[in-house]
Amino acid sequence: MKVNKDGIGVDAPRGWDARIYKRVPEADGVASSHAILHAGNFALPADRGDYGSGAVDVMGSEHVFVSLVEFHPDAAQRELFSTRGLPKLTPGSFSPNKLQRTIEGQAGCQFFFNLEGRAFCLFVVLGDYGNRVALTKVANELIGQLEISPATATR
């Protein structure tokens, strides 16, 4: 499944569901956003939070969820985003303590980085911490397919 929008693209492996969107401002004051990519090796529910609430609730033990959240380009110069390039995940990257909300069996990891003058947070959830070696390979297969255009090309 190939998706490309707002300077982010991914050719997701077979069996993956991938979507790119921006949150739009609502009357109740919810802010708009920059690009957000969600991908999972399962069917993503329509109603999801930026970091996967809703999606992680329906994950099975063999599933992986990836969220790539873009921040304002000025953030790329900040210390939090000082790491350059997409992170390479290892089984040691994951912990049950790195989740927004603990769900039994699951583990997560989170990285802030910059690439092509753009600032991102990569948040990944594995359905089974005990199977993190195999599931990390699955996550890296998707991450290896990400393409990010320079900031000037997206504005």
C-alpha positions in Angstrom: 0.0 0.0 0.0 1.6 3.3 -1.2 0.6 6.6 0.4 2.1 10.0 -0.1 0.9 13.3 1.3 2.4 16.5 2.6 5.9 15.5 1.8 5.7 12.1 3.6 5.5 8.9 1.7 5.6 5.2 2.5 5.3 2.1 0.5 3.9 -0.1 3.2 4.6 -3.8 3.1 1.8 -6.2 2.2 -0.8 -6.5 5.0 -0.2 -3.0 6.3 -2.7 -0.2 6.6 -1.2 3.3 6.3 -2.7 6.8 6.3 -1.4 10.3 6.4 -3.6 13.2 7.6 -3.6 16.6 9.3 -5.9 17.5 12.2 -8.1 20.4 11.2 -9.1 23.2 13.5 -12.4 22.6 15.2 -14.8 25.1 16.8 -13.9 23.8 20.3 -10.3 25.0 20.0 -8.5 21.9 18.9 -5.4 23.0 17.1 -4.5 22.1 13.5 -1.5 19.9 13.0 1.3 19.2 10.6 1.4 15.8 8.8 0.8 12.6 10.8 1.4 9.1 9.5 -0.2 6.1 11.0 0.6 2.6 9.9 -0.2 -0.8 11.3 0.0 -4.4 10.2 -3.7 -4.6 11.0 -6.8 -2.7 10.0 -6.6 0.8 11.5 -9.8 2.0 13.1 -11.2 5.2 11.7 -11.1 7.0 15.1 -7.5 7.3 16.3 -5.5 9.8 18.4 -2.3 11.2 17.0 -0.2 8.7 19.0 -2.5 5.7 18.4 -5.2 5.8 21.0 -8.0 3.7 19.5 -5.6 1.7 17.3 -3.5 0.3 20.1 -6.7 -0.8 21.9 -7.5 -3.3 19.0 -3.9 -4.6 18.5 -3.2 -8.3 18.8 0.0 -9.8 20.0 1.5 -10.0 16.4 0.7 -6.4 15.6 2.8 -3.3 15.2 1.6 0.3 15.2 3.7 3.2 13.9 2.9 6.9 14.4 5.1 9.6 12.8 4.0 13.0 14.0 5.4 16.2 12.5 6.0 19.4 14.4 6.5 23.0 13.3 9.7 23.3 11.2 11.2 25.7 13.7 11.3 22.8 16.2 13.9 21.0 14.1 16.5 23.5 15.6 15.5 22.7 19.2 17.5 20.4 21.4 14.7 17.8 21.7 14.9 17.2 17.9 18.7 17.4 17.6 19.1 13.8 16.5 19.4 13.7 12.7 17.7 11.0 10.6 15.3 8.2 11.1 16.1 6.1 14.2 17.0 2.4 13.8 14.9 0.5 16.2 16.4 -2.4 18.3 14.6 -4.8 20.6 16.2 -2.8 23.5 14.4 0.3 22.3 11.1 -1.1 23.6 9.7 -1.2 27.1 6.2 -1.5 28.6 7.0 1.7 30.5 7.3 3.7 27.3 3.6 3.6 26.5 1.2 6.6 26.8 -1.1 4.2 28.6 -0.1 0.7 29.8 -1.8 -2.1 28.0 -0.9 -5.6 29.2 1.7 -7.3 27.0 2.4 -4.2 24.8 5.6 -2.2 24.6 6.6 1.0 23.0 9.4 3.4 22.1 9.5 7.1 21.2 12.2 9.1 19.3 12.4 12.8 18.5 14.5 13.6 15.5 14.9 15.9 12.5 15.2 15.1 8.8 15.2 17.3 5.8 14.7 20.4 7.9 11.6 18.9 9.5 10.9 17.9 13.2 9.3 14.6 14.0 8.3 12.2 16.8 8.3 8.5 16.0 6.2 6.5 18.3 6.0 2.7 17.8 4.0 0.1 19.8 4.5 -3.7 19.7 1.6 -6.0 20.5 3.8 -8.4 22.5 6.9 -7.3 24.4 7.9 -11.0 24.7 8.1 -11.2 20.9 10.0 -7.8 20.5 12.9 -9.3 18.5 10.6 -10.4 15.6 8.2 -7.5 15.9 11.1 -5.0 15.9 12.1 -6.4 12.5 8.5 -5.9 11.3 8.5 -2.3 12.5 11.9 -1.6 10.8 10.6 -3.0 7.6 7.9 -0.3 7.5 10.3 2.5 8.8 12.8 1.6 6.1 10.1 2.5 3.5 9.5 6.0 4.7 10.3 8.9 2.4 10.5 12.4 3.7 10.8 15.5 1.4 12.7 18.6 2.5 10.7 21.2 4.4 10.7 23.7 1.5 9.1 21.1 -0.8 6.1 20.7 1.6 5.2 24.4 2.1 
